[in-house]
Amino acid sequence: MEQYCCGGVKNLFDRHQRGRPLELSRLNRLVHQDFMQHRLDMMVVDCPGCELVYDHMGVPVLHITELLALAMGADPRETVYIQGHMTSLSPPLRRIGLL
């Protein structure tokens, strides 16, 4: 999944403007399908747009800076503010002992 792109934040905003926020683009459907098929716990991205789109799609996602902060011992709720995500990060973070 390393080469996947979210298809752009514009796609997300277009869906909302058309009144169909849950209608995914073809690329978004493929990414979501692969994520679920491979039973991944969380996705890490380096693009804030991808983070927004995947989070909106129900995929647990961290921006690389959030992952680095967690790796350096930052508090998940106070510093990283994981509760600000639309999709809960608690289950995967509990599995690896960060919560």
Order of alpha helices (4+ residues) and beta strands (2+ residues): alpha-alpha-beta-alpha-beta-alpha-alpha
